[in-house]
Amino acid sequence: MDPKSLRIVFMGTPEFAVPSLRRLVAEGYRVVGAVTVPDKPAGRGQKLHESEVKIAARELGIPVLQPEKFRDPAFLEALRALQPDLGIVIAFKMLPEAVWAMPRLGTFNLHASLLPQYRGAAPINWALINGERETGLTTFLLNHEIDKGAIVAQQRVEIRPDDNVGTLYGRMMTLGAELVTSTVDRIAAGDYTPIEQQHIDENTLRPAPKIFKEDCRIDWRLPGERIVNFVRGLSPYPAAWTTLCREGREAAAAKIFAVRFEKGCGRGAPGTVQSDDRSYLAVTCADGRLLIDEIQIAGKRRMPIRELLPGLHGAEDYFFGPEPDTPSA
């Protein structure tokens, strides 16, 4: 079967999905429709915001469906009218069987981990937070359970020492487009043996749940390497944060974007600040200190630490804390 004769319905929302959509069209695959979220008010003016997939689909001349509910009869009829042979899902909501089973060849998902590890909403973040040196991409067939369908193909991706979420996300976004097109080719040719994700000891797996604001708080009582990985896994978004405190002043939230660890160089309790007020600011942790390279104090812009120090007026009078009741990572 010619893969470029397949009628493909593409489903996704954010930027991560866009390179795959563009590559499919650029290489001559037949994308007959795109499904994405409804436009939503955003920003101070509450103007309607279109998803990245909708913007790209419109530029590519692809019809767009934006259902409020996936079981809406009108949406299902519109989807059926596209006569889909294959569905592709990237960074989208959980779909009912009425949607993912409609294409005659089924629907596959691109997930940013080497399944079954890091099932969940934030696999790139958690791989970095946990200090992994390798992650990957997986395409798998959708079924009734989240991220547990039969695996079609995988590609390993190195995590570099200087990677954060931003750099790794960008690299995996591009590599994912290659895996998506090759998966379409394999499904069209019947050239794959699905690998079931059954009978796996769940205790051996690391999850990747959605990350909330309180999950991003730094615990300075942890070892330095763990804090470095924690910051990398949240930079630049949603960003690890802490509280900048000084006696007699109101505490301010501070986002931390880049840190370096020096073992055994800490002074005082975790959260204690060391600085020369010109070139560096370090924070004591469990086994050394962390040199902060980029920071954003509430109400100010993100900046290198050298730019912040002149305005602090005595950095060593500050401390970072107080600590949460339980570790953040």
Secondary structure as UniProt FT lines:
FT   HELIX           3..5
FT   STRAND          7..12
FT   HELIX           15..17
FT   HELIX           18..26
FT   TURN            27..28
FT   STRAND          30..35
FT   STRAND          40..42
FT   TURN            43..46
FT   STRAND          47..49
FT   HELIX           52..59
FT   TURN            60..61
FT   STRAND          64..65
FT   TURN            70..71
FT   HELIX           73..81
FT   STRAND          86..90
FT   HELIX           97..100
FT   TURN            104..105
FT   STRAND          107..111
FT   TURN            115..118
FT   HELIX           123..129
FT   TURN            130..131
FT   STRAND          134..141
FT   TURN            146..147
FT   STRAND          151..158
FT   TURN            161..162
FT   HELIX           165..189
FT   HELIX           202..204
FT   HELIX           213..216
FT   TURN            220..221
FT   HELIX           224..232
FT   TURN            233..238
FT   STRAND          240..246
FT   TURN            247..248
FT   STRAND          252..263
FT   TURN            270..271
FT   STRAND          272..275
FT   STRAND          281..285
FT   TURN            286..287
FT   STRAND          288..297
FT   TURN            298..299
FT   STRAND          303..304
FT   HELIX           305..312
FT   HELIX           315..317
FT   STRAND          318..320
//
